[in-house]
Amino acid sequence: MSCYTFEDYRDMLFSGVCVKLNDTTEDKIHVLNSEINEYVKTLPVLEDNYKKRYKRNHKGYIHTGQPSSPTNQSNFKSSGQVSPTANAINIYSESVWNKEIVFNKKPSVMKEGKEGHYNELKLAFNKLTTKNYDVLMTTIKKLVEGLIDNEQSDDEESDGNETVYQKVFTILTSIVCQTKNNNMYVDCLKELIGKYPTFVGCLDGFINEYYTSYEKMVDVNPSEDYEKYCTLMKINERRRNNSSFIIGLYNSNLLKMDELVELLKWCLTRVLQGVNEEGKTLLVEELSENVYIMVNSLVNKEEFVVDEENKWAEIKEMINICTELKVKETKSLSSRIVFKYRDIVDILSKK
């Protein structure tokens, strides 16, 4: 069983925390805003009651000079006149009561043609939930079908030679990387692949980008450049969501076991190399976080636990090696990383 010291908690607490909204939040707020406004328009406007309430609450009063008391309502007499302030409030309230609620958002521009269809597709992906999945998948399939038919009948070259399949896949994965629970997007992709097998080719590019995303990582001290550190944390969060998506692809038989085994071996190899190099702490931590996400999702898989084909043995051995690493004997290792691997071993030991 793993044990944490106060020093470990302190390291975790002061390692730097950066919280930023996902890029899709603005689109979701826009959709919610539109739906609220449509509902508000159906409500009856109680204008008379609204006016009476304001007049009643903002009447002018003249004091009689007698001591006031809760039971002596005759202490105050209405002047019959509305104060200028109350009158201004009534006029303003009347003018804005029937107006549509508008959030502080960048002005949206209506898009036409292909760009408009891609925008509709992005909104449909954003609105996708387990409850509306069947309804929205019908819409998504129609939009994709229209874009594919349009491309086949269009003589103009695609922008940057990018096919409609690649563009649709890019839109999908741009949302996936911002969502932790992305199983429904795996189902969505599986349905699209069932209808258009060409989408399978896009998976290779996605996995390759996952590999190369680690190559661009550099150690950033939040005390020296906090903004750059926040940007790095945001990129890391997207990568971790992609790791969950990769497991979803594997569970749905869209990614082969050998490909996943190779990916995990590569990550663990980079960890064991990185701990002995200067300035690789953040890289080692990020690799370890993603290994944890993927392995933790595999521990309940019979093929992983039993491992009759002995395909996962090397990965388990490398994880055990990571648990024996010493912070003082390496150049880029934190105690948090070691405990992360010990947690994995604890989970595996219970299976």
N, C-alpha and C positions, 0 to 999 in steps of 0.2 A: 504493500500500500504506500502511495506517495505521501510524503510529509513536507509541508511548506513552512519556512521560517518567516519571522517578521521582516527579514531582509528581502525575501522573495516578494512579499506583498508590497513592500516599499518600492522595489524595482518596477513592479507592474503598475503601481499607482502613479509613479512619476516618470514613466517611460514616454509620456506624451500622448494626449488624446485629442483627436480632431474629429469633429462631427459636422458633416455637411449633408444637405439634402440631396437625394438622387436627382439626376437630370430629368427623369420622367415625372417628377412631382408637379412641375408647372403644367404639363399637359393634363395630368389627372385633375388638378385644381380647375383648369379651364373647362374640362368635361363636367365636373361636379357643379361648377358655376352655371353652366348652360342648363343643366337639369334642374337646378334649384330655381332658376329664373322661369323656366317653363312651368314649374309647379306653382310658383308665386302668382303667375298670371291667371291661374284658374281660381284663385281665392277671391271671395267677395271683399270689397273695400268698405270697411265700416267708417265712412268719412264723418257722419254725423256724431257718432259716439266719440270718435277721436277728437273732434273739435270741442265737444262738451267737456271732455275730460281736461283738456288744456285750459279752457275758460274757467272751469271750476277750481283748478289748482293754481291759477295765476291771477285771481281777482285782486283788486286793490281793496285794502281795509283801512278804516279809521278807528283809532283807539279812543275809548270813551273816558279814559283817565282812571278807571277803576282797576283794582288788582285783578289780574287774570286768574282763572281757575278752570280746570277741566270741565266742571259742571256748570259754570256760568257762561253760557254761549252768548249772552247779551252783552258781554264786555266788548265784543267786536261787532261792528255794523258794516255791511257791505256798502261801498261807495257807489256801486252800480257802474263803475268804470273799469276798464281793463288797462293795466299798466302798459306803457310803451314796450317794455321788454317782453311781456307776455304776448302782446299783439304781434311783435316781430317773430316770436317763436311759432305762433299760429300760422302766420303767412308762410314762413319757411317750411313748416311741417306739411302744410297743404300742398306746397309746390313739389316736395320731394316724395310724398307718400306713394304716389302712383309710379314713380320712376323705378327702372330696373336696377337691381343690385349689381354693382360693378366692382370687381376686385382690382387691385392695383397690379395690372399685368401688362406686358408688352403688347402693343396693338397687333392683332393677328391679320395676316394678309391672305385673302382667298387665293388658293392655288388652282390652276387649271391644267388640263391635259394629264400627261404622265405624272408630273410632280404632284398634282392633286390626288391622284390615285394612290401614290406612294404615301402621301400624308394621311389619307383615309386608312390605309393599311396599318400605319404606325399607331394611329389612334385606336384601331380595333385590337391590335396586340396589347396596347396599354390597358385597355378596359377588360381584358380577358380575365375571368375568374372561374372558379370551379362551378359556380351557380349558373353563369351565363355562357359556359363553354360551348355547348351544342349550338346555341343561337349564333354566337359570334363566329364559330368555326365555319358556319354556312356563309357568312359575310366574307370572311377571310378567303375562303376558297373561290368565291365569285370574283373578288378583287384580284387574286393571283391569276386566275384564269383569264381575266380581261387583260391584265398586263402582259401575259405570255402571248395571247392572241394578237395583241397590239404590236408586240415586238416582231412577231413572225411576219406581219403584214407591212411593217415599217422598213423602208429601204435605207433609212439613215443609220449610220453606225452608232453603236452604243457609246456612251461617255466612257472614255478610257478603256474601251473594249470590255467593260463589265456587263455581264449578261443579267437579264431580269432575275434569274435564279440567285445569282450572287447578291444582287441588290436586296431582294426579299430576305435572304438569309442574313445579310448584314443588319437589316432593320430588326429582325428577330433577336439576333445575338446582342445587339446594342441594348435591348430591354432585358434580356436574360442576365447580363452582367450586373444589372442593378437590382436583381431580385434573388433573395435567398431561397425561397420556396418556388422553384421553377419547374416542377414536375409537369405542370400543365403545358408548358412550352415545349417540353420533350414530347408530350403526346401530340401537340400541334404539329411539330416538325415531322413526327412519325406519320401522321395522316397526310401531310403534304408530300412526303417521300413515297407513300403508297400510291398517290395519284401522279406524282411527277418524280420518277426515280433519279432524274438529273440532280436533284438536291443533295444526293449522297456525296457527290464530288465536292460539295462545299465544306464537308466535314474535315477533309484533309487540311484545307487552308486554316480552319478554326484551330485544329490541334497544333499546327505549325506556329501559329501566332501565339498560342499559349506557351510553347517552348521559348520563343524569342522574347516574350514579355519579361522574362527574368534577366535577359542579357542587358537590358537598359537600366537595371537597378543600381543605385549608388547609395552609400551611407549618407544620411542627412541628419545633422544635429538640430533638434527642434529649438534649442536655445540660440542657435546662430541664424537659422533661416526657417522660421515657423511656417511661413506660407508654402515654401517648397516641401516641407515635411507633411503638411496637410494634403498637398497634391499627391504625394507619394502614398499616403494612407488611403486616399480615395481610389487610386489605381489598384492598391493591394486588395481593397474590398471588392472591387470588380473581379479581380482574378480569383478570389475565393468563391465568389458566386459562380464563376465559370467552372471551378473545380466540382461544385455540386452538380452543375449541368452535365459535366463529363461523366459523373457517376450515373446520372439519369440516363444518359445515352447508353452506357454499358448495361444498365438494368433493362433497357428496352431493346437490347440486341442491335443497337445502332453503332456500337463500338465493340470491337473484338477484345477478348480477354488478353491476347498477346499484346495488343496496343496499349491497354491499361497497365499491364505488368511492366512494359518497357518504359512507360511514362513515370511510374513510381520508382523504378530503378534509377532512372536518370535524375530525378529529384533528390533521392537519397545519396547518390554518388556526388552530386553537387554540394550537398550538405557536408559530407565527410571531407571533401576537398576544401570547401570554404572556411571551415573552422580553423584551418591552419594558415589562412591568409589574412593579412591586415585589411581592415575596412570592409569586412564582409558580414558583419553582424546582422544588419537588417535583411540582407539577402538570405542568410541562413535561417533567420526567424521566419521569413515569408515562405520559404520552401517547406519548413517544418510545419507551419500552420496548414498549408495545403495538403501535405502528406497526412496530417491528422484528420482533416476533413474527409479525404477519400478513404483512408483505411477505416476510420470510424464508421463509415457507411457500408463497409464490406464485411465487418466482423460477424454479421448475422447471416452471411451468405454461406451455404453449405460447401460450395466449391473452394471458398477461402479457408474455412475452418478445417475441413477434412483434407483438402488439397491432395487428392489421389494422384493427380498428374504432376505433383511437386513443382508447380509453376510459381507458387507464392513463397516458397521456402527461403529463397535468397532475400526477398524483401523483409521477411520476418527476422532473418539473421542480421540484416543491416540496421533494422530498428533496435535490436538488442545491443548492437555495437554503439549506437547513439546514446543509449542509456548509461553507458560506462564512460562517456567523455567527461573530462575534468575541465572546469572553467579556467583554472590557473595554469593548466598545461596547454591551452590552445590560445589562438589569437583573436578569434571572432566567435565567441560562444558566451551565452548568458545562461544562468541557472534556470530561467523560464523555459528555454529550449529543452534542456535535459529533462525537466519535469513533464514536458509535453510528451516526450517519447516514453517516459515511465508510465504515464497515464494510458498510453496505447497498449503497453505490455500488460498493465493491470486488466484492461478490458479483454485482451486476448486470453489471459490466464483463466478467466471466468467462463470461457467457452468450452 
